[in-house]
Amino acid sequence: MGIKGKNDKMVVLACEDCKERNYTTTKNKKTNKERMELKKYCPKCKKHTVHKETK
């Protein structure tokens, strides 16, 4: 997957419970300065958990 615009950056989302890095996505760093939080399915925990953006 390519990066859409010059301001979009790839970010990695990690499960808050088990700390496993499961997802990658893009975000516009000019409009969204704070860290991303999404509720996604974690295959290791086998349930929906909050995934936070990591460094």
Secondary structure, 3 states (H helix, E strand, C coil): CCCCCCCEEEEEEEECCCCCEEEEEEEECCCCCCCCEEEEEECCCCEEEEEEEEC
